[in-house]
Amino acid sequence: MTSVNVKAYLKAIYADAIEAPIKWKFIDRYFSWLARSKLKNQEFSIIGNNCFAGGIYHKFGLQHRTPTIWTYIFPDDYLRLLENLDLYLNQPLTFKTETNHPMAHKHYEATHRRYPIGVLGGDVEIHFMHYSTEQQAQEKWTNRLKRLNRNNLFVMFSDGEEYHDDLLERFERLPFEHKVFFSSKPCPRSSCTVFVEDYADEVHVYDSTRNRRYEKYLDLVKWLNGEEGFIKNRNVGI
């Protein structure tokens, strides 16, 4: 890993060790009733390229209505998936032992751990980083895919590993009504970008699944309710 990645990795460990337990075990347990009482839309499905949706479902205490939860999808694969979502989700999930993504190999080297790699349509890899076996990954994917509410979709995208700027333009062209892009840099011309200022000195937005730092800049209740003004720092960088 590069020195930047090491720094980000240590920050992520700190966030999970300190911030995450406070939010998940204390705030979500004793104080999330207020946000939950304001949430009118409770049957939404979040399609995402990382684990962020897991933190959202936990905050609101709702059933996981998405197959992509607790998975990682590299940005190019993810945009390909979104551009033909129905086509890909109707394909059987198969598995492979080797990945096409160099960053996944670096993850293997850093953690000394392998995980199941699913494939949709032959060219979209689904990295089941939180699962140990292909059978377990297949069962979770199949069960959660059945719950997907295609008429109530919310789409999340993050500038994670292997992201390049051309992908934001493709993401913005997608016809989804509810979509947000988490960026470590301000994108004032983008109407869907949430600039997560906590990561302004980093290459990209690192794992905020459990610490949910993006909540400083995104009003989840407003977004999920389909209300305006859900991005809190839209004018930053203009």
Secondary structure, DSSP 8 states (H G I E B T S, - for coil): --HHHHHHHHHHHHIIIIIHHIIIIIIHHHTTHHHHHH----S-EEE-SSTHHHHHHHHHT-----TTTT-B--HHHHHHHHHTHHHHHTS--EEESS-S-HHHHHHHHHH-----EEEETTTEEEE-TT-S-HHHHHHHHHHHHHH--TTSEEEEEE--TT--THHHHHHHHS--SSEEEEESS--TT-SSEEE-GGGTTSSS----TTT-GGGGTB-HHHHHTT-S--BTTTTTT-
